[in-house]
Amino acid sequence: MPSYGPEPERTGGRSQIALAIVCLLLALTTTYLPDVTQERVAWTLRGTILAPFLTLRQGLADARLRATRVDNLRRELDSLAAQLSTQSALVDENRTLRDLLGLGERGGPSFVPATIIRSGTVGSESMFLIELGSRDGVRVGAPVISRQGLVGMISGVREDISMGMDWTHPDFRASGMLADGATYGIVEPVRGAFREEDRMLLNGTPYHEESEPGAAVLTSGLGVFPRGIPIGVIDEVADQQGGWLKSYWLRPRVEPASVTHALVAVAGTGPDIAALWADSLWAVDDSLPGGSFSPEGLDR
């Protein structure tokens, strides 16, 4: 078994102590040197031994400054993006209000402007409120319209507030016809798995009458709605029943969820109000969500 002896002396500790003593002596000696000599020594140390450390310090300071500038630029960019978003929303709202103003001027006192209020509660997605009531001339069954066409109808009225349903409500029905007046049917909603998939169906049209895709469908005036309100356009055949009846899928003119301002009929609308949309086109704009329609001129 190897014998144990004293550990060998380590010279590292002594070297460190000696280095510390030397540094202390140099510091004390430098203190008594003339000012000009001290300044020369300091500059010499900065340019030799301390140069890497000073360079590293300056690099860290520059990095912190750049990080601060990047944070400031990011905050300014976020602020500009928020302002642009707000201005875009204001531009869209102003355009909608201008369109409604033009529609209201053509409709005269038969229509009053209203703001659509959505409650946002589950089960009321197809319902809305307006701050107009019986004292304003609003009645049950009155059509609610926008620049694009039929939004829905008033389903309940109180003195100073009314409730409405848009065309996606399961109870909504409207008597529709093709713009040429040759084909009639009942327009009703068909719920999709998601609200964005809700569709319109023109049901009960005669089997022998053909309706081409893109044909305009308006209210016929046979129900509660006056004649001539744009509803949608023919998309494709949905079903054929025993050689007697035929139904068509429609592409709606109005996306109810996007409507914030509308007009409500109050009285004396007349049996035919198609002239209100005489300058709008039944053209599908595929760039808009859901294949919405751009109002640009309806053939007379």
KOLNUVO-105554 format. One line per 2 residues: number of its first residue (from 1); for each residue z, x, y of N, C-alpha, C. Coordinates in nm, 3 decimals, decimal comma. Atoms other than C-alpha are relative to their C-alpha. Layout:
REM KOLNUVO-105554
NUM = Z/X/Y/Z/X/Y/Z/X/Y  ... .
REM end
This chain:
REM KOLNUVO-105554
1 = 0,000/0,085/-0,119/0,000/0,000/0,000/0,000/0,088/0,124  0,005/-0,087/-0,117/-0,095/0,148/0,340/0,126/-0,011/0,082 .
3 = -0,123/-0,002/-0,082/0,192/0,248/0,557/-0,034/-0,045/0,140  0,017/0,049/-0,136/0,237/0,091/0,900/0,055/0,100/0,098 .
5 = -0,044/-0,091/-0,104/0,264/0,306/1,204/-0,012/-0,064/0,135  0,011/0,057/-0,136/0,277/0,253/1,577/-0,145/-0,022/0,038 .
7 = 0,136/0,031/-0,043/-0,030/0,091/1,734/-0,051/0,106/0,095  0,057/-0,098/-0,092/-0,269/0,325/1,915/0,010/-0,049/0,142 .
9 = -0,012/0,036/-0,141/-0,226/0,332/2,287/-0,135/-0,045/0,054  0,119/0,055/-0,062/-0,477/0,129/2,484/-0,014/0,054/0,141 .
11 = 0,024/-0,061/-0,131/-0,631/0,297/2,783/-0,055/-0,098/0,102  0,058/0,096/-0,093/-0,785/-0,018/2,928/0,096/-0,044/0,107 .
13 = -0,100/0,047/-0,096/-0,466/-0,135/3,094/0,030/0,105/0,105  -0,027/-0,107/-0,095/-0,401/0,204/3,252/-0,115/0,015/0,099 .
15 = 0,116/-0,013/-0,088/-0,755/0,216/3,388/-0,001/-0,108/0,107  -0,004/0,109/-0,097/-0,715/-0,121/3,554/0,107/0,025/0,106 .
17 = -0,107/-0,028/-0,096/-0,388/-0,018/3,712/-0,043/0,109/0,097  0,045/-0,110/-0,086/-0,542/0,303/3,838/-0,102/-0,049/0,100 .
19 = 0,102/0,055/-0,090/-0,839/0,110/3,986/0,064/-0,081/0,110  -0,070/0,079/-0,100/-0,602/-0,127/4,161/0,069/0,088/0,103 .
21 = -0,069/-0,091/-0,093/-0,405/0,162/4,311/-0,101/0,064/0,094  0,104/-0,060/-0,083/-0,726/0,327/4,432/-0,047/-0,097/0,107 .
23 = 0,045/0,102/-0,098/-0,842/0,002/4,598/0,104/-0,020/0,108  -0,107/0,018/-0,098/-0,503/-0,038/4,765/0,003/0,115/0,098 .
25 = 0,001/-0,117/-0,088/-0,515/0,319/4,899/-0,118/-0,004/0,095  0,116/0,009/-0,087/-0,867/0,265/5,029/0,020/-0,104/0,110 .
27 = -0,025/0,104/-0,099/-0,761/-0,056/5,201/0,095/0,049/0,107  -0,095/-0,053/-0,097/-0,464/0,115/5,364/-0,065/0,105/0,088 .
29 = 0,067/-0,105/-0,077/-0,679/0,410/5,467/-0,097/-0,060/0,101  0,098/0,063/-0,088/-0,947/0,184/5,612/0,066/-0,064/0,121 .
31 = -0,072/0,065/-0,110/-0,685/0,010/5,824/0,021/0,094/0,117  -0,030/-0,098/-0,105/-0,618/0,328/6,019/-0,126/0,069/0,053 .
33 = 0,124/-0,058/-0,050/-0,984/0,414/6,071/-0,036/-0,063/0,134  0,046/0,058/-0,128/-1,145/0,361/6,414/-0,085/-0,126/-0,026 .
35 = 0,073/0,127/0,014/-1,311/0,024/6,475/-0,146/0,023/-0,035  0,142/-0,025/0,026/-1,660/0,171/6,475/-0,020/0,041/-0,146 .
37 = 0,010/-0,044/0,139/-1,599/0,337/6,139/0,023/-0,117/-0,096  -0,025/0,118/0,085/-1,452/0,016/5,992/-0,123/-0,091/-0,007 .
39 = 0,119/0,086/-0,002/-1,761/-0,176/6,102/-0,111/0,060/-0,086  0,102/-0,064/0,082/-1,989/0,082/5,940/0,030/-0,017/-0,149 .
41 = -0,039/0,017/0,140/-1,792/0,065/5,616/-0,028/-0,143/-0,046  0,022/0,141/0,036/-1,808/-0,314/5,620/-0,148/-0,028/-0,022 .
43 = 0,143/0,022/0,016/-2,185/-0,314/5,673/-0,055/0,068/-0,125  0,043/-0,071/0,121/-2,227/-0,058/5,399/0,035/-0,079/-0,125 .
45 = -0,042/0,079/0,117/-2,028/-0,274/5,154/-0,084/-0,127/-0,013  0,083/0,122/0,006/-2,224/-0,584/5,250/-0,140/0,029/-0,054 .
47 = 0,134/-0,032/0,043/-2,552/-0,407/5,185/-0,009/0,057/-0,140  0,003/-0,061/0,134/-2,450/-0,256/4,851/0,077/-0,083/-0,101 .
49 = -0,082/0,064/0,104/-2,160/-0,385/4,642/0,004/-0,152/0,018  -0,018/0,144/-0,023/-2,122/-0,726/4,808/-0,133/-0,074/0,015 .
51 = 0,129/0,067/-0,024/-2,497/-0,797/4,849/-0,030/-0,111/-0,101  0,029/0,110/0,095/-2,541/-0,997/4,520/0,089/-0,121/0,020 .
53 = -0,092/0,112/-0,019/-2,231/-1,204/4,590/-0,033/-0,079/0,125  0,037/0,070/-0,123/-2,338/-1,279/4,946/-0,128/-0,080/-0,019 .
55 = 0,125/0,073/0,028/-2,687/-1,375/4,824/0,027/-0,127/-0,080  -0,035/0,117/0,081/-2,538/-1,607/4,562/0,069/-0,107/0,085 .
57 = -0,069/0,096/-0,087/-2,311/-1,767/4,822/-0,098/-0,074/0,090  0,098/0,063/-0,087/-2,602/-1,828/5,057/-0,088/-0,099/-0,077 .
59 = 0,080/0,090/0,082/-2,806/-1,980/4,773/0,073/-0,130/-0,031  -0,079/0,121/0,025/-2,522/-2,220/4,688/0,009/-0,088/0,125 .
61 = -0,008/0,077/-0,125/-2,490/-2,321/5,054/-0,132/-0,073/0,026  0,132/0,063/-0,020/-2,867/-2,386/5,076/-0,020/-0,116/-0,098 .
63 = 0,015/0,107/0,099/-2,856/-2,592/4,755/0,079/-0,123/0,041  -0,080/0,115/-0,046/-2,574/-2,809/4,891/-0,067/-0,069/0,119 .
65 = 0,067/0,059/-0,115/-2,767/-2,859/5,215/-0,122/-0,082/-0,043  0,116/0,075/0,049/-3,083/-2,960/5,028/0,042/-0,128/-0,071 .
67 = -0,048/0,120/0,068/-2,883/-3,203/4,811/0,042/-0,107/0,101  -0,041/0,095/-0,104/-2,736/-3,361/5,125/-0,122/-0,064/0,066 .
69 = 0,121/0,054/-0,061/-3,082/-3,396/5,278/-0,070/-0,098/-0,093  0,062/0,091/0,097/-3,218/-3,553/4,958/0,074/-0,133/-0,004 .
71 = -0,078/0,125/0,000/-2,933/-3,807/4,955/-0,029/-0,082/0,125  0,030/0,073/-0,124/-3,001/-3,894/5,319/-0,139/-0,062/-0,005 .
73 = 0,134/0,054/0,011/-3,373/-3,934/5,252/-0,006/-0,117/-0,097  -0,001/0,108/0,097/-3,301/-4,152/4,948/0,059/-0,127/0,062 .
75 = -0,059/0,117/-0,066/-3,076/-4,378/5,155/-0,097/-0,061/0,101  0,098/0,053/-0,095/-3,342/-4,406/5,426/-0,113/-0,072/-0,071 .
77 = 0,107/0,065/0,078/-3,605/-4,487/5,162/0,045/-0,136/-0,052  -0,052/0,128/0,049/-3,385/-4,759/5,010/0,009/-0,101/0,114 .
79 = -0,010/0,090/-0,115/-3,325/-4,904/5,357/-0,138/-0,052/0,042  0,135/0,042/-0,035/-3,699/-4,908/5,434/-0,056/-0,098/-0,103 .
81 = 0,048/0,091/0,105/-3,774/-5,070/5,096/0,062/-0,138/0,017  -0,066/0,130/-0,019/-3,516/-5,342/5,166/-0,060/-0,074/0,120 .
83 = 0,060/0,063/-0,117/-3,666/-5,406/5,510/-0,139/-0,054/-0,031  0,135/0,045/0,036/-4,019/-5,426/5,370/0,006/-0,124/-0,089 .
85 = -0,015/0,116/0,087/-3,902/-5,668/5,099/0,036/-0,123/0,080  -0,040/0,114/-0,083/-3,734/-5,889/5,358/-0,116/-0,048/0,085 .
87 = 0,113/0,040/-0,082/-4,040/-5,883/5,583/-0,107/-0,069/-0,082  0,098/0,065/0,087/-4,267/-5,969/5,290/0,039/-0,144/-0,029 .
89 = -0,047/0,137/0,026/-4,050/-6,271/5,206/-0,018/-0,087/0,124  0,016/0,076/-0,123/-4,058/-6,377/5,572/-0,146/-0,035/0,025 .
91 = 0,144/0,027/-0,017/-4,437/-6,345/5,583/-0,044/-0,114/-0,091  0,036/0,107/0,093/-4,471/-6,563/5,272/0,056/-0,134/0,046 .
93 = -0,061/0,125/-0,047/-4,230/-6,821/5,413/-0,072/-0,053/0,123  0,073/0,043/-0,120/-4,411/-6,828/5,748/-0,136/-0,059/-0,037 .
95 = 0,129/0,053/0,044/-4,744/-6,878/5,568/0,017/-0,140/-0,059  -0,025/0,131/0,059/-4,597/-7,166/5,367/0,029/-0,104/0,107 .
97 = -0,034/0,095/-0,106/-4,452/-7,327/5,679/-0,122/-0,035/0,085  0,121/0,030/-0,075/-4,783/-7,294/5,864/-0,091/-0,095/-0,077 .
99 = 0,081/0,089/0,081/-4,966/-7,455/5,574/0,056/-0,142/0,002  -0,063/0,132/-0,002/-4,714/-7,740/5,565/-0,017/-0,066/0,137 .
101 = 0,017/0,056/-0,135/-4,741/-7,781/5,942/-0,138/-0,061/0,014  0,135/0,055/-0,006/-5,116/-7,826/5,913/-0,013/-0,126/-0,083 .
103 = 0,005/0,119/0,086/-5,073/-8,070/5,625/0,074/-0,116/0,064  -0,077/0,104/-0,066/-4,806/-8,260/5,816/-0,070/-0,060/0,119 .
105 = 0,075/0,052/-0,116/-5,024/-8,289/6,125/-0,108/-0,097/-0,044  0,102/0,093/0,050/-5,300/-8,448/5,918/0,062/-0,127/-0,057 .
107 = -0,067/0,117/0,057/-5,051/-8,678/5,745/0,065/-0,089/0,103  -0,061/0,079/-0,106/-4,894/-8,788/6,073/0,143/-0,040/-0,034 .
109 = -0,139/0,043/0,021/-4,566/-8,984/6,071/0,027/-0,052/-0,141  -0,021/0,049/0,137/-4,619/-9,089/5,708/0,077/0,101/-0,085 .
111 = -0,069/-0,104/0,077/-4,465/-8,759/5,589/0,101/0,072/0,089  -0,102/-0,077/-0,071/-4,149/-8,572/5,690/0,025/0,129/-0,078 .
113 = -0,027/-0,127/0,069/-4,074/-8,205/5,613/0,139/0,002/-0,061  -0,129/-0,009/0,069/-3,793/-8,123/5,373/0,013/0,136/-0,066 .
115 = -0,031/-0,123/0,071/-3,627/-7,816/5,227/0,047/-0,034/-0,141  -0,035/0,024/0,140/-3,606/-7,812/4,847/0,124/0,081/-0,035 .
117 = -0,127/-0,065/0,036/-3,252/-7,734/4,727/0,018/-0,013/-0,151  -0,022/-0,002/0,145/-3,199/-7,632/4,364/0,147/0,029/-0,027 .
119 = -0,142/-0,020/0,030/-2,849/-7,661/4,218/0,023/0,124/-0,086  -0,015/-0,117/0,084/-2,906/-7,386/3,963/0,087/-0,019/-0,122 .
121 = -0,084/0,025/0,116/-2,690/-7,552/3,698/-0,086/-0,026/-0,123  0,073/0,019/0,125/-2,791/-7,570/3,333/-0,029/-0,149/-0,020 .
123 = 0,040/0,138/0,023/-2,985/-7,888/3,255/-0,060/-0,068/0,122  0,055/0,061/-0,122/-3,094/-7,951/3,615/-0,116/0,081/0,055 .
125 = 0,108/-0,087/-0,045/-3,384/-7,708/3,626/-0,116/-0,077/0,063  0,113/0,078/-0,050/-3,636/-7,987/3,695/0,040/-0,095/0,113 .
127 = -0,048/0,089/-0,106/-3,424/-8,160/3,961/0,020/0,080/0,128  -0,025/-0,064/-0,129/-3,382/-8,087/4,331/0,058/-0,102/0,097 .
129 = -0,058/0,085/-0,105/-3,212/-8,224/4,641/-0,074/0,026/0,131  0,050/-0,016/-0,136/-3,342/-8,283/4,993/0,100/-0,069/0,093 .
131 = -0,096/0,055/-0,095/-3,130/-8,352/5,301/-0,064/-0,107/0,086  0,057/0,120/-0,062/-3,314/-8,673/5,383/0,038/-0,118/-0,087 .
133 = -0,041/0,117/0,076/-3,214/-9,024/5,283/-0,065/-0,128/0,049  0,056/0,131/-0,034/-3,271/-9,394/5,333/-0,012/-0,020/0,150 .
135 = 0,010/0,017/-0,145/-3,202/-9,371/5,704/-0,120/0,075/0,059  0,120/-0,072/-0,043/-3,498/-9,131/5,729/-0,127/-0,064/-0,053 .
137 = 0,117/0,068/0,053/-3,728/-9,373/5,547/-0,040/0,042/-0,140  0,032/-0,044/0,135/-3,719/-9,203/5,207/0,033/-0,112/-0,098 .
139 = -0,019/0,104/0,099/-3,753/-9,437/4,909/-0,020/0,058/-0,141  0,018/-0,042/0,139/-3,738/-9,409/4,531/-0,148/-0,009/-0,036 .
141 = 0,140/-0,003/0,039/-4,078/-9,313/4,389/-0,090/0,066/0,102  0,083/-0,064/-0,102/-4,195/-9,142/4,709/-0,050/0,136/-0,050 .
143 = 0,052/-0,130/0,045/-4,424/-8,847/4,636/0,052/0,115/0,086  -0,036/-0,125/-0,068/-4,314/-8,495/4,725/-0,119/0,094/-0,017 .
145 = 0,124/-0,077/0,006/-4,614/-8,279/4,813/0,016/0,134/0,072  0,008/-0,128/-0,069/-4,694/-7,924/4,919/-0,145/0,024/0,037 .
147 = 0,137/-0,034/-0,038/-5,005/-7,751/5,050/-0,093/0,002/-0,121  0,082/-0,006/0,121/-5,125/-7,712/4,689/-0,020/-0,136/-0,065 .
149 = 0,015/0,131/0,062/-5,064/-8,070/4,575/0,133/-0,064/-0,035  -0,116/0,079/0,039/-4,811/-8,283/4,390/0,110/0,088/-0,057 .
151 = -0,118/-0,073/0,049/-4,465/-8,127/4,347/0,080/-0,089/-0,096  -0,079/0,092/0,082/-4,283/-8,433/4,211/0,020/-0,131/0,073 .
153 = -0,029/0,130/-0,061/-4,120/-8,757/4,323/0,149/-0,015/0,023  -0,140/0,031/-0,028/-3,796/-8,895/4,461/0,051/-0,096/-0,107 .
155 = -0,056/0,083/0,108/-3,576/-9,039/4,184/0,128/-0,073/0,040  -0,123/0,066/-0,046/-3,262/-9,138/4,377/0,020/0,023/0,148 .
157 = -0,013/-0,009/-0,145/-3,183/-9,210/4,742/0,137/-0,051/0,043  -0,118/0,045/-0,071/-2,864/-9,229/4,943/-0,030/0,002/0,150 .
159 = 0,025/0,014/-0,143/-2,818/-9,267/5,315/-0,051/0,129/0,063  0,036/-0,124/-0,066/-2,845/-8,900/5,407/-0,044/0,111/-0,095 .
161 = 0,044/-0,099/0,097/-2,952/-8,722/5,088/-0,076/-0,069/-0,112  0,080/0,058/0,108/-3,202/-8,778/4,808/-0,014/0,101/-0,113 .
163 = 0,024/-0,084/0,116/-3,260/-8,646/4,459/-0,143/-0,019/-0,046  0,137/0,009/0,047/-3,602/-8,565/4,321/-0,018/0,070/-0,133 .
165 = 0,038/-0,070/0,123/-3,770/-8,452/4,001/-0,139/0,057/0,020  0,134/-0,056/-0,007/-4,063/-8,215/3,982/-0,077/-0,038/-0,127 .
167 = 0,086/0,046/0,110/-4,352/-8,258/3,738/0,041/0,057/-0,135  -0,045/-0,053/0,129/-4,175/-8,051/3,467/0,109/-0,084/-0,063 .
169 = -0,107/0,086/0,055/-3,908/-8,321/3,420/-0,055/-0,086/-0,113  0,050/0,079/0,114/-3,938/-8,501/3,082/-0,036/-0,144/0,034 .
171 = 0,027/0,139/-0,036/-3,938/-8,842/3,257/-0,115/-0,015/0,100  0,105/0,009/-0,101/-4,216/-8,756/3,501/-0,129/-0,053/-0,062 .
173 = 0,131/0,052/0,038/-4,541/-8,953/3,468/-0,079/-0,028/0,128  0,087/0,032/-0,113/-4,837/-8,995/3,701/-0,133/-0,047/-0,053 .
175 = 0,132/0,047/0,036/-5,157/-9,193/3,672/-0,103/0,093/0,066  0,096/-0,095/-0,054/-5,438/-8,939/3,708/-0,143/-0,040/-0,027 .
177 = 0,143/0,024/0,018/-5,813/-8,943/3,740/-0,076/0,126/0,037  0,086/-0,106/-0,044/-6,097/-8,699/3,768/-0,048/-0,029/0,142 .
179 = 0,035/0,017/-0,141/-6,215/-8,639/4,124/-0,116/-0,095/0,021  0,113/0,092/-0,015/-6,532/-8,840/4,061/0,037/-0,145/-0,030 .
181 = -0,045/0,135/0,027/-6,325/-9,144/3,960/-0,052/-0,059/-0,129  0,061/0,053/0,122/-6,500/-9,175/3,622/0,097/-0,005/-0,117 .
183 = -0,092/-0,010/0,114/-6,210/-9,086/3,389/0,143/-0,011/0,048  -0,140/0,021/-0,035/-5,849/-9,202/3,402/0,089/0,035/-0,120 .
185 = -0,097/-0,029/0,105/-5,539/-9,104/3,207/0,140/0,012/0,060  -0,139/-0,016/-0,043/-5,164/-9,044/3,225/0,035/0,149/-0,008 .
187 = -0,043/-0,140/-0,005/-5,037/-8,702/3,335/0,148/0,006/-0,034  -0,139/-0,016/0,042/-4,716/-8,594/3,164/0,028/0,147/-0,032 .
189 = -0,033/-0,140/0,029/-4,528/-8,266/3,113/0,022/0,023/-0,150  -0,032/-0,043/0,137/-4,496/-8,077/2,784/0,085/0,125/0,012 .
191 = -0,092/-0,111/-0,013/-4,195/-7,850/2,762/-0,039/0,116/-0,091  0,023/-0,120/0,078/-4,247/-7,492/2,646/0,131/0,061/-0,046 .
193 = -0,121/-0,068/0,045/-4,004/-7,257/2,475/0,077/0,057/0,119  -0,059/-0,047/-0,124/-3,940/-7,113/2,824/-0,059/-0,081/0,114 .
195 = 0,046/0,080/-0,112/-3,973/-7,279/3,164/-0,137/0,046/0,049  0,131/-0,049/-0,043/-4,269/-7,054/3,244/-0,113/-0,052/-0,087 .
197 = 0,102/0,049/0,092/-4,449/-7,209/2,947/-0,020/-0,152/0,007  0,021/0,144/-0,018/-4,421/-7,572/3,066/-0,146/-0,026/0,036 .
199 = 0,142/0,031/-0,023/-4,763/-7,738/3,067/-0,016/-0,146/0,039  0,037/0,137/-0,036/-4,936/-8,051/3,190/-0,102/-0,053/-0,099 .
201 = 0,093/0,064/0,093/-5,119/-8,298/2,967/-0,056/-0,125/0,064  0,066/0,124/-0,041/-5,374/-8,558/3,073/-0,028/-0,078/-0,127 .
203 = 0,002/0,072/0,127/-5,330/-8,816/2,799/-0,068/-0,135/0,016  0,053/0,136/0,003/-5,510/-9,136/2,699/-0,134/-0,019/0,065 .
205 = 0,134/0,018/-0,058/-5,858/-9,067/2,836/-0,097/-0,050/-0,108  0,095/0,051/0,101/-6,155/-9,243/2,664/-0,066/0,114/-0,078 .
207 = 0,054/-0,103/0,089/-6,292/-9,047/2,370/-0,143/0,038/0,036  0,142/-0,025/-0,022/-6,658/-9,081/2,468/-0,029/0,066/0,134 .
209 = 0,023/-0,061/-0,131/-6,609/-8,943/2,822/0,039/0,147/-0,004  -0,023/-0,144/0,003/-6,642/-8,565/2,843/0,046/0,049/0,138 .
211 = -0,049/-0,062/-0,124/-6,446/-8,369/3,103/-0,010/0,151/-0,014  0,024/-0,143/0,008/-6,555/-8,014/3,168/0,120/0,079/0,053 .
213 = -0,107/-0,087/-0,054/-6,302/-7,730/3,217/-0,023/0,031/0,147  0,010/-0,024/-0,143/-6,230/-7,679/3,584/-0,013/-0,125/0,083 .
215 = 0,012/0,126/-0,074/-6,271/-8,047/3,676/0,135/-0,034/0,064  -0,121/0,032/-0,073/-6,018/-8,155/3,940/0,060/-0,133/-0,046 .
217 = -0,072/0,122/0,035/-5,753/-8,416/3,850/0,090/-0,036/0,117  -0,078/0,051/-0,113/-5,597/-8,628/4,127/0,080/-0,121/-0,044 .
219 = -0,068/0,127/0,025/-5,351/-8,915/4,139/-0,100/-0,112/0,024  0,101/0,106/-0,004/-5,543/-9,238/4,083/0,035/-0,113/0,095 .
221 = -0,043/0,111/-0,084/-5,338/-9,471/4,303/0,042/-0,123/-0,077  -0,037/0,116/0,081/-5,263/-9,703/4,010/0,151/-0,010/-0,023 .
223 = -0,145/0,001/0,020/-4,895/-9,604/3,990/0,073/0,001/0,132  -0,080/-0,007/-0,122/-4,630/-9,522/4,247/-0,060/0,094/0,103 .
225 = 0,057/-0,097/-0,093/-4,834/-9,241/4,398/-0,128/-0,054/0,063  0,129/0,036/-0,060/-5,114/-9,301/4,649/-0,112/0,082/-0,062 .
227 = 0,118/-0,064/0,058/-5,464/-9,201/4,548/-0,032/0,132/0,072  0,057/-0,119/-0,061/-5,597/-8,849/4,602/0,089/0,123/0,007 .
229 = -0,085/-0,119/-0,005/-5,301/-8,610/4,559/-0,044/0,096/-0,111  0,040/-0,095/0,104/-5,417/-8,294/4,374/0,112/0,024/-0,101 .
231 = -0,097/-0,025/0,108/-5,242/-8,247/4,037/-0,033/0,129/-0,072  0,038/-0,118/0,075/-5,436/-7,984/3,845/-0,147/-0,002/-0,032 .
233 = 0,138/-0,002/0,045/-5,763/-7,898/3,677/-0,003/0,000/-0,153  0,018/0,001/0,144/-5,891/-7,950/3,325/-0,008/0,144/-0,052 .
235 = 0,003/-0,133/0,061/-5,824/-7,646/3,108/-0,079/-0,002/-0,131  0,068/0,012/0,129/-5,928/-7,747/2,754/0,045/-0,128/-0,069 .
237 = -0,037/0,118/0,078/-5,917/-8,033/2,502/0,128/0,030/-0,078  -0,127/-0,018/0,071/-5,565/-8,076/2,360/0,000/-0,073/-0,133 .
239 = -0,006/0,080/0,123/-5,614/-8,353/2,101/-0,103/-0,112/0,008  0,089/0,114/0,011/-5,852/-8,623/1,981/0,058/-0,096/-0,103 .
241 = -0,070/0,095/0,084/-5,703/-8,938/1,834/-0,098/-0,104/-0,056  0,075/0,101/0,073/-5,912/-9,127/1,579/-0,130/-0,043/0,064 .
243 = 0,126/0,038/-0,062/-6,229/-9,124/1,784/0,015/-0,101/0,111  -0,021/0,099/-0,104/-6,071/-9,351/2,046/0,051/0,063/0,130 .
245 = -0,061/-0,059/-0,118/-5,864/-9,137/2,280/-0,009/0,152/-0,006  0,007/-0,145/-0,009/-5,868/-8,779/2,399/0,100/0,045/0,105 .
247 = -0,093/-0,056/-0,099/-5,617/-8,562/2,583/-0,043/0,142/0,035  0,040/-0,131/-0,051/-5,664/-8,247/2,791/0,123/0,075/0,054 .
249 = -0,097/-0,084/-0,067/-5,443/-7,957/2,890/-0,046/0,022/0,143  0,030/-0,025/-0,141/-5,424/-7,917/3,268/0,066/0,129/0,046 .
251 = -0,063/-0,111/-0,070/-5,358/-7,614/3,479/0,053/-0,056/0,131  -0,058/0,068/-0,117/-5,116/-7,741/3,747/-0,033/0,072/0,130 .
253 = 0,021/-0,056/-0,133/-5,180/-7,692/4,115/0,129/0,064/0,052  -0,128/-0,042/-0,058/-4,809/-7,640/4,189/0,089/0,061/-0,106 .
255 = -0,107/-0,059/0,081/-4,553/-7,406/4,034/0,132/-0,041/0,066  -0,116/0,057/-0,069/-4,234/-7,604/4,114/0,108/0,101/0,036 .
257 = -0,108/-0,096/-0,026/-3,996/-7,308/4,090/-0,023/0,080/0,127  0,031/-0,079/-0,119/-4,174/-7,138/4,381/0,001/-0,082/0,128 .
259 = 0,006/0,087/-0,118/-4,160/-7,438/4,617/0,137/-0,005/0,067  -0,124/0,007/-0,077/-3,894/-7,411/4,887/-0,009/-0,101/0,115 .
261 = 0,021/0,099/-0,108/-4,045/-7,642/5,154/-0,111/-0,095/-0,043  0,097/0,102/0,041/-4,237/-7,965/5,105/-0,001/-0,113/0,102 .
263 = 0,005/0,122/-0,081/-4,333/-8,297/5,262/0,033/-0,118/-0,090  -0,038/0,120/0,073/-4,190/-8,633/5,155/-0,060/-0,120/0,071 .
265 = 0,057/0,122/-0,058/-4,373/-8,962/5,206/0,112/-0,096/0,037  -0,104/0,093/-0,044/-4,166/-9,210/5,404/-0,052/-0,143/0,009 .
267 = 0,052/0,138/-0,012/-4,384/-9,511/5,487/-0,143/0,006/0,050  0,135/0,014/-0,053/-4,738/-9,622/5,553/-0,093/0,114/-0,034 .
269 = 0,087/-0,111/0,038/-4,908/-9,344/5,359/-0,143/-0,044/-0,024  0,135/0,047/0,027/-5,208/-9,562/5,284/-0,035/0,016/-0,146 .
271 = 0,033/-0,002/0,143/-5,377/-9,616/4,948/-0,070/0,128/-0,043  0,076/-0,120/0,037/-5,583/-9,293/4,961/0,030/0,109/0,103 .
273 = -0,035/-0,108/-0,093/-5,462/-8,965/5,110/-0,071/0,130/-0,038  0,074/-0,119/0,042/-5,719/-8,728/4,959/-0,047/0,083/0,118 .
275 = 0,049/-0,072/-0,117/-5,831/-8,634/5,312/0,096/0,110/0,043  -0,096/-0,105/-0,038/-5,511/-8,427/5,353/-0,038/0,134/-0,060 .
277 = 0,038/-0,124/0,067/-5,656/-8,172/5,112/-0,152/0,021/0,005  0,146/-0,005/-0,007/-6,019/-8,205/5,224/-0,052/0,142/0,021 .
279 = 0,047/-0,135/-0,027/-6,033/-7,835/5,321/0,051/0,100/-0,103  -0,051/-0,093/0,101/-5,886/-7,692/5,000/-0,092/0,001/-0,121 .
281 = 0,090/-0,024/0,113/-6,081/-7,552/4,707/0,077/-0,008/-0,130  -0,059/-0,001/0,134/-6,008/-7,614/4,339/-0,045/0,127/-0,071 .
283 = 0,038/-0,128/0,060/-6,044/-7,247/4,256/0,123/0,065/-0,060  -0,111/-0,066/0,068/-5,824/-7,071/4,006/0,008/0,144/0,044 .
285 = -0,022/-0,139/-0,038/-5,676/-6,745/4,131/0,079/0,067/-0,111  -0,065/-0,061/0,114/-5,601/-6,540/3,819/0,096/0,111/0,039 .
287 = -0,093/-0,104/-0,042/-5,417/-6,280/4,023/0,139/-0,054/0,028  -0,129/0,060/-0,026/-5,137/-6,528/4,090/0,071/-0,031/-0,131 .
289 = -0,074/0,027/0,123/-4,854/-6,588/3,837/-0,037/-0,134/-0,060  0,027/0,126/0,069/-4,943/-6,850/3,579/-0,136/-0,058/0,030 .
291 = 0,132/0,054/-0,034/-5,301/-6,882/3,702/0,009/-0,108/0,105  -0,018/0,098/-0,105/-5,202/-7,062/4,022/-0,133/-0,020/0,072 .
293 = 0,124/0,035/-0,068/-5,459/-7,212/4,255/0,008/0,040/0,145  0,004/-0,040/-0,140/-5,562/-7,073/4,588/-0,065/-0,111/0,081 .
295 = 0,057/0,109/-0,080/-5,616/-7,345/4,852/-0,108/0,052/0,092  0,110/-0,049/-0,083/-5,958/-7,266/4,993/-0,118/-0,097/0,008 .
297 = 0,112/0,092/-0,022/-6,173/-7,584/5,017/-0,029/-0,095/-0,114  0,029/0,101/0,103/-6,204/-7,908/4,806/-0,128/-0,074/0,036 .
299 = 0,126/0,070/-0,026/-6,550/-8,057/4,774/0,028/-0,146/0,029  -0,020/0,142/-0,037/-6,570/-8,396/4,941/-0,075/-0,089/-0,099 .
REM end
